Amino acid sequence: GVVLKGTGYTNQISKVKGHLKYIGFRSNEISENKIRDKLKLDKGKFFTKDKNSEDYRNFLKDIETDKRLQHSKSVKAHKMVFSLREVDFDNYIAEGKTYRDLVRSTLDEFSKVKHQNLNWIAVEHLTDGKTGEKSKHPHVHVVIKGVAEDGSRVKLTKEDYQQMRDIFDKEFNKVIEYEKVKKFDRS
């Protein structure tokens, strides 16, 4: 039940900023915090590969000031969404893991396969945007900077998205399958 969808890229800083504000500051923050409390999850909005709470403005400034991204046609950022069905999300976090763990392990593995140390920021949406109730499809929005840590351009093809989706599925199933085996062994 994993889904990974590329939602495009942008070569305009204003659009990166608008997207970050949109994904980070939805109108149902109170509902989101209640769900996070109920699930005993960290309340930090944005997270990165090594921080549970990051100010999106630092990420944006990094893009704005990077000399490699100054040309008007250069891709400033790639956008994507990682999604699970509610039941899969519930099973995953029941094993003491978090969506952040899953996204981090997926992007870490993809970085190794791609041979690029990706710079990214993400935010979880665990509530339905309209009702404020727990979402039937909890998801994570990810924004990847247009250049990797080594300065190489980040280009994502359909094949890259498929490979990332396969890694996402594998990382998800590592935890779920391990727990099934562990429970079976205890019986």
C-alpha positions in Angstrom: 0.0 0.0 0.0 2.8 2.5 -0.6 2.5 5.4 -3.0 5.2 7.8 -4.1 4.3 10.5 -6.6 6.4 13.2 -8.1 4.4 16.5 -8.1 6.8 18.4 -10.3 9.8 20.8 -10.1 10.2 24.5 -10.2 12.8 27.0 -11.4 11.3 29.9 -9.5 12.3 30.7 -5.9 8.8 32.3 -5.3 7.2 29.0 -6.2 9.5 27.0 -3.8 8.6 29.5 -1.0 4.9 29.3 -1.8 4.9 25.5 -1.8 6.9 25.3 1.5 4.4 27.7 3.1 1.4 25.7 1.7 2.7 22.3 2.9 3.9 23.6 6.3 1.1 25.9 7.4 -2.2 24.4 6.6 -5.3 25.7 8.4 -5.8 22.6 10.4 -2.6 22.8 12.6 -4.6 22.4 15.8 -6.1 19.1 14.5 -2.7 18.0 13.3 -1.2 18.6 16.8 -4.0 16.7 18.5 -3.4 13.7 16.2 0.4 13.9 16.8 -0.3 14.0 20.6 -2.6 11.0 20.4 0.0 9.0 18.4 2.8 10.3 20.7 4.7 11.9 17.8 7.1 14.9 17.7 5.3 18.1 16.9 8.1 19.7 14.8 6.6 20.7 11.4 9.5 20.4 8.9 12.1 17.7 9.2 15.3 16.9 7.3 17.6 13.9 7.0 19.2 14.7 10.4 16.8 17.1 12.2 13.3 16.6 13.6 12.5 20.3 13.5 13.8 22.6 10.9 12.9 26.1 9.9 11.9 26.1 6.2 13.4 29.5 5.8 16.9 28.0 6.3 16.2 25.6 3.4 14.9 28.3 1.2 17.9 30.6 2.0 20.2 27.7 1.0 18.5 27.6 -2.4 18.4 31.3 -2.8 22.1 31.9 -2.0 23.5 28.8 -3.9 25.5 30.2 -6.8 24.8 27.0 -8.8 21.1 27.8 -8.8 21.2 31.5 -9.8 20.4 30.9 -13.5 16.7 31.5 -14.2 16.3 28.1 -15.9 18.0 26.0 -13.2 15.7 23.7 -11.3 15.6 25.0 -7.8 13.6 22.1 -6.3 11.8 18.9 -6.9 8.5 18.1 -5.1 7.0 14.8 -4.2 4.6 13.0 -1.9 5.1 9.8 0.0 1.7 8.2 1.0 0.5 5.2 3.0 -3.0 3.9 3.6 -4.2 4.6 7.1 -4.0 0.9 8.1 -0.4 0.6 6.8 0.6 3.8 8.6 -1.0 2.5 11.8 0.8 -0.8 11.6 4.1 0.9 10.9 4.0 3.3 13.9 2.6 0.5 16.1 6.1 -1.0 15.7 7.7 2.0 17.3 8.7 3.6 14.0 7.7 6.9 12.5 6.9 8.2 9.1 10.0 10.3 9.4 12.1 7.1 9.8 10.5 5.6 6.7 11.1 8.7 4.6 14.6 9.2 5.9 15.6 5.5 5.2 14.0 5.7 1.7 15.8 8.9 0.7 19.1 7.8 2.3 19.0 4.5 0.3 18.0 6.4 -2.9 20.9 8.9 -2.4 23.3 5.9 -2.3 21.8 4.4 -5.4 21.8 7.8 -7.2 25.3 8.6 -5.9 24.2 12.0 -4.8 23.9 13.3 -1.2 20.4 14.9 -1.5 19.5 18.0 0.5 15.8 17.9 1.3 13.1 19.1 3.7 9.7 17.4 4.5 6.5 17.7 6.4 4.0 15.1 7.5 0.2 15.5 6.9 -1.6 13.1 9.2 -5.0 14.8 9.2 -7.5 15.2 6.4 -7.2 18.8 5.0 -11.0 19.3 5.0 -12.3 17.6 8.1 -9.3 17.8 10.4 -9.9 14.1 11.3 -7.1 11.5 11.1 -6.3 11.0 7.4 -7.2 7.8 5.5 -4.0 8.5 3.5 -1.4 10.0 5.8 1.4 11.4 3.6 4.7 13.3 3.6 5.5 16.2 1.3 9.2 16.3 0.3 11.1 19.1 -1.4 14.5 18.2 -2.7 17.0 20.9 -3.6 18.0 21.1 -7.3 21.7 20.4 -6.6 23.2 17.7 -4.4 25.7 18.3 -1.6 28.6 17.7 -4.1 27.2 20.4 -6.5 25.9 18.0 -9.1 22.5 18.7 -10.6 19.6 16.6 -9.3 17.6 15.3 -12.2 14.7 13.0 -11.4 13.3 10.8 -14.2 10.3 8.5 -14.2 12.8 5.6 -13.6 14.2 7.4 -10.6 10.7 7.8 -9.1 10.0 4.1 -9.8 13.2 3.2 -8.1 12.4 5.5 -5.1 8.9 3.9 -4.9 10.5 0.4 -4.9 12.9 1.5 -2.1 10.0 3.0 -0.2 8.1 -0.2 -0.5 11.1 -2.3 0.6 11.9 -0.1 3.6 8.2 -0.2 4.7 8.1 -4.0 4.3 11.4 -4.5 6.2 9.7 -3.3 9.4 6.4 -5.0 8.8 7.8 -8.4 7.7 10.3 -8.4 10.6 7.5 -7.8 13.1 5.4 -10.5 11.6 8.3 -13.0 11.9 9.0 -11.9 15.4 5.3 -12.4 16.4 5.2 -15.8 14.7 8.4 -16.9 16.5 6.8 -15.9 19.9 3.8 -18.1 19.2 
